[in-house]
């Protein structure tokens, strides 16, 4: 049976070597790719030639680039904001400051043009102990990005990220309402909402404007009493992926579900971990 939604992956969850990643993804039957780290470099650092070759390779294997997993707005917002030290700040080879953001945005839009990606992922600055105080600045940044995206013919995908100021479905819904722009939509990550303290499905999902979900990231975990997430095989932990996928289909979602494994896998074998999770995700999407 064929998956009922697009089946994609962030390629470096399999391997930073794109050839290895695409071969593993093709074996699962994936039909889309998402670029974050290639050959040891963050996508934002790749040359035009490297990007063109990578996009051509993905397309030739039947997995065109659906999204650029950029690090935009993964930085400290200037001002009197105390960073919430509970959350690990993953940067994937791109440690940048607030002052770097205009240049990074310009490059990210160019990368979308070079690869044909129609979704550009962004964040909402590193999470503070009072995230609501940052929302004016987040809304301003997202508005500016959405206005440029409209000119470029792409969509800004705001990811709810537990280490950033928009982490839950509730926070996402408020920000989407505030920035009511057709080129700003949500990359819904249920596991991130779980880490942030929300029950992602059904509770969190019910709060979201379904028509503004443009992309979905899939991973799974359970939470220790200490508040630390323990990542595991997709579909075996505390995110109700079966119910979530059924609801996405019922609500008319037509985008991709993109694997973002996080689980280090048996014996630390990330390729094996993503292969297991990829097959699990395919099973969920064909059920």
C-alpha positions in Angstrom: 0.0 0.0 0.0 1.1 3.6 -0.7 1.4 6.2 2.1 -1.7 8.4 2.3 0.5 11.6 2.7 3.9 12.6 1.5 6.6 10.7 3.2 9.8 12.7 3.6 12.8 13.0 6.0 15.4 15.4 7.1 18.2 13.7 5.3 21.0 14.0 7.9 18.8 12.0 10.3 20.0 9.1 8.2 23.5 10.4 7.3 25.2 13.7 6.5 26.4 11.9 3.3 23.5 12.6 1.0 24.2 9.5 -1.2 23.9 7.2 1.9 20.8 9.1 3.2 18.9 9.0 -0.1 19.6 5.3 -0.7 18.2 4.5 2.8 15.2 6.7 2.2 14.5 5.3 -1.2 14.4 1.8 0.2 11.6 2.9 2.5 9.7 4.5 -0.3 10.1 8.1 0.7 9.1 10.7 -1.9 10.5 14.0 -0.4 13.6 15.3 1.2 14.4 18.1 3.6 17.8 19.6 3.8 19.5 20.6 7.1 23.1 19.3 7.2 24.9 18.0 4.2 28.4 16.6 4.2 29.0 18.0 7.6 27.9 21.5 6.9 24.7 23.3 7.7 22.6 23.9 4.6 23.0 27.7 5.1 26.8 27.3 4.6 26.7 25.3 1.4 27.8 26.9 -1.9 25.4 27.4 -4.8 27.1 24.5 -6.7 26.8 22.2 -3.7 23.1 23.0 -3.3 22.4 22.6 -7.0 24.1 19.2 -7.1 22.4 18.1 -3.9 18.9 19.1 -5.1 19.5 17.4 -8.5 20.6 14.2 -6.8 17.5 14.2 -4.6 15.2 14.8 -7.5 16.9 12.1 -9.6 16.2 9.6 -6.7 12.5 10.6 -6.7 12.7 12.7 -3.5 12.7 16.4 -4.5 13.4 19.0 -1.8 10.2 20.0 0.0 11.6 22.1 2.7 14.8 23.9 3.9 15.3 23.2 7.6 17.1 26.5 8.2 18.4 27.8 11.6 16.7 31.2 11.1 15.7 32.8 14.5 17.6 30.2 16.5 19.5 32.8 18.4 19.3 35.0 21.5 16.9 37.9 21.3 18.7 41.0 22.6 17.3 42.7 25.7 16.7 41.9 29.3 15.6 38.3 28.7 16.7 35.3 30.8 17.2 32.2 28.8 15.4 29.1 30.0 18.3 26.8 30.8 16.1 23.7 31.0 16.2 23.1 27.2 19.0 21.9 25.0 19.8 24.3 22.2 20.6 22.3 19.1 22.2 24.4 16.4 23.3 21.7 13.8 26.5 23.4 12.8 25.2 27.0 12.6 25.8 29.0 15.8 24.5 32.5 14.9 23.6 35.8 16.6 20.7 38.2 16.3 22.8 40.5 14.1 23.4 37.6 11.6 19.7 37.1 10.9 19.2 39.5 8.0 22.1 37.9 6.1 21.0 34.4 7.0 17.5 35.2 5.8 18.8 36.5 2.5 20.8 33.3 2.0 17.9 31.1 3.0 15.6 32.6 0.4 18.4 32.1 -2.2 18.7 28.4 -1.1 15.0 27.9 -1.7 15.4 29.3 -5.2 18.4 27.1 -5.9 16.7 23.9 -4.6 13.1 24.5 -5.6 12.0 24.1 -1.9 8.6 25.8 -1.3 8.9 25.8 2.6 11.4 27.7 4.6 11.6 26.6 8.3 12.2 29.3 10.9 12.0 29.5 14.7 11.2 32.1 17.4 14.4 32.9 19.3 15.8 30.8 22.2 13.2 30.3 24.8 13.2 32.7 27.8 11.8 32.3 31.2 9.0 34.7 30.1 8.4 33.7 26.5 5.2 35.9 26.2 7.4 39.0 26.6 9.2 38.1 23.4 6.1 37.8 21.3 6.1 41.3 19.9 9.6 40.8 18.5 8.8 37.3 17.2 5.7 38.6 15.5 7.7 41.4 13.9 10.4 39.1 12.6 7.8 36.6 11.2 5.8 39.4 9.5 8.9 40.6 7.7 9.9 37.1 6.6 6.3 36.3 5.4 6.3 39.5 3.3 9.5 38.5 1.6 8.3 35.0 1.2 5.2 36.3 -0.6 7.4 37.9 -3.2 9.4 34.7 -3.5 6.4 32.5 -3.9 7.3 30.3 -0.9 5.9 29.7 2.6 7.5 30.5 5.9 7.1 27.5 8.2 7.2 28.4 11.9 8.2 25.3 13.8 7.0 24.9 17.3 10.3 24.1 19.0 10.6 23.4 22.8 13.9 25.3 23.0 12.3 28.4 21.5 9.6 30.9 22.5 6.9 29.3 20.4 6.9 25.7 21.7 3.4 24.5 22.1 0.2 24.3 20.0 -1.3 26.9 22.2 1.5 29.3 21.7 1.6 28.5 17.9 -2.1 29.3 17.6 -1.7 32.6 19.3 1.2 33.6 17.1 -0.6 32.5 13.9 -3.6 34.6 14.9 -1.4 37.6 15.5 0.5 37.3 12.2 -2.4 36.5 9.9 -0.4 36.4 6.7 -1.0 33.8 3.9 2.7 33.1 3.6 3.2 32.3 7.3 2.1 28.8 8.3 3.1 26.2 10.9 5.4 23.2 10.9 3.6 21.1 13.5 5.9 19.0 15.6 3.9 17.0 18.2 6.9 15.7 20.0 8.3 19.2 20.6 5.0 20.2 22.1 5.2 17.1 24.4 8.6 18.1 25.6 7.3 21.6 26.3 4.7 20.2 28.6 1.6 19.9 26.4 -0.4 16.8 25.4 0.1 17.3 21.6 -2.8 15.0 20.5 -5.6 15.4 20.9 -5.3 18.4 23.2 -2.8 20.6 21.5 -3.8 19.7 17.9 -7.4 20.8 18.7 -6.2 24.4 19.3 -4.5 24.7 15.9 -5.9 26.4 12.8 -5.7 23.3 10.6 -5.6 25.2 7.3 -2.3 26.8 8.4 -0.4 23.5 9.0 2.0 23.4 6.0 4.3 20.6 7.1 4.7 18.0 9.9 7.8 16.7 11.7 7.7 13.2 13.1 9.7 11.9 16.1 8.7 10.3 19.4 9.7 10.3 23.0 8.6 10.0 26.6 9.5 12.3 29.4 11.4 11.5 32.6 10.4 13.0 35.9 13.4 15.3 35.6 11.8 16.8 32.5 14.4 15.2 30.1 13.0 13.7 26.9 14.0 10.1 26.1 13.8 9.6 22.3 12.8 6.3 20.9 11.4 4.4 17.9 8.6 6.4 16.2 5.1 5.2 17.2 6.3 3.5 20.4 6.4 6.3 22.9 4.0 9.0 24.2 3.0 10.8 21.0 -0.3 9.3 19.6 0.9 9.2 16.1 -1.9 6.9 14.9 -4.5 9.3 16.1 -2.6 12.4 14.9 -2.2 11.0 11.4 -5.8 10.0 11.2 -6.8 13.5 12.3 -4.6 15.1 9.7 -6.2 13.1 7.0 -9.7 13.8 8.3 -9.0 17.5 8.4 -7.8 17.6 4.8 -4.1 17.9 5.3 -2.2 17.2 2.0 1.4 18.1 2.9 4.2 15.8 3.9 5.1 14.1 7.2 8.9 14.4 7.5 10.9 12.1 9.7 13.2 13.9 12.3 14.3 10.8 14.2 16.3 12.3 17.2 16.6 8.7 18.6 20.3 7.8 18.5 19.3 4.2 17.8 20.6 0.8 18.9 24.3 1.0 19.8 24.3 4.6 18.6 23.7 3.7 15.0 21.7 6.7 13.7 21.3 5.2 10.2 19.6 2.1 11.7 17.5 4.3 14.0 16.2 6.3 11.1 15.6 3.2 9.0 13.5 1.7 11.8 11.6 4.9 12.3 11.1 5.5 8.6 9.5 2.1 8.2 7.4 2.8 11.3 6.2 6.1 9.8 5.5 4.4 6.5 3.3 1.9 8.3 1.4 4.6 10.1 0.8 6.5 6.8 -0.5 3.4 5.0 -2.7 2.1 7.8 
